[in-house]
Amino acid sequence: MTGEADDQCKPLHSEPKGGHTTVVEYALGEAWVVAARGEFDLNTSGALNEALESAAREYPRVVVDAAGVTFADSMFLTLLLRIHRQTDLRVAAPSPQLLRVLELTGADTVLNVRATLADAVAE
């Protein structure tokens, strides 16, 4: 990340229980981006849950950069659907695994899924 987004990045959050997840937050254009990386399940989603809940309270548009999500279970899906009801949530560049979960459950017809981060941030 370079430029304006670097100045507004929040510190990196990591889950303590070996889940190999990271969550990074930053402003990009008119959106607040929450970049999720790693495997997200009940035991490894605390930081992501906290970041999305906080962002939904503070920003009218929240983008989940999901390109680095390597595993997502029903808890992750439930989190996205809950936040979707609270703000203009966009899911950007979902990994193939996550895209499959979204398609299989029909969540891709409810959530605003975009192919790229740039598409998700745009009006």
N, C-alpha and C positions, 0 to 999 in steps of 0.2 A: 504494500500500500504506500502510496506517495501522495504528497500534496496535502490538500485540505482535510482529507480523511484522517491522516496521521495526527493532526493537531487535536482531533476530537475523539480519538480512540479511548475506550475505557480499558482498564487493565484486563489482562488475560485471566480467565477463570478456568481452573482445572478441577476435575472431580478427584477426590482423594483415594477412591477404592480401586485403583488399577483399571478403570474402564477405558483408559486411553481416549478421553474426550477433552476437547477444548471449546471454549466459547469466547468469541471476540466481538465487541460491539463498537460501532462507529456511525457517524452521520455521513450520508452520501446524498447530495442533492437535497430533496425535500423528505427523504426517508431515513429511518433509523434501521441500520442493518445489524442483524445478529447472525454471525457466521458460526455455524456448527460443524465440528470436525470430529469424526470418530464413531463409536458404537454407542447408541442411546437406548437404554432400557430403564426399568424401574430403579435400578441401583446406580445408574450413571447420568441421570437427567436433571439432577438438582440445580446445577448452575444454569442450564438452558431454561428450565422452568422459571427460575428467578429472573433471568434476563428478559424473557418474553413477557412475563407478568408486569415487570417494571416498565418495559417499553410500551406495552399496551395502555398503561395508565398515562404515559407522558407524551406519546407521539401518535398523530393521526394515521400515519402509514408506517408499518413495520415490515421489513423484508427479512425472511430467513434465507440466508445463503446456505443451501443444502448440498452443494457440490461435494463436500468432503464427508458426508454422512455415509458410513460404510455398513451400518446396521441400524435399523429402526423397528421397534416393536409396536404393539398396540398403544402403549403408554405415550410414545412419541406422537402417534397419530391423534390420540385424544387431546394431547397438549395443543397441537396445531388447530384442531377444530374448536377447542375452547377459546384460544386467542383470536381466532377468526371472528368469533361472535363479539369480541371486545374492540376491535380496531380493523383497519384496512390491512389485513395480513396478506402478504404475497410470498410464495415459496419459489425461490430462484434456483435454477439449475440443479434440480434434484438428481442425485446419483441414480444410476440404473436400478439399484436395489430399492431405493426409496420410491422411485417412480413406479415400479412394479407394485409395491404395497399400496400406493395411492390409487392406481388403476384397479387392482383387485378388489379393493374395498369401495370403490366409487367415490372416494374422497377427492379425486381429481376433478370431479364435476361440481364439487362444493367449494373447494379451495381455489384461490387464484394462483395457478401454477404457471410460471414463466420459464422459458428456455434458458435465459441468461440473466445475470445480475443487472445488466444495463436495461433490459426489458422490464424487469421488476421495479426498478427505481423510477422509470419513466412514468409520466402521467398515463 
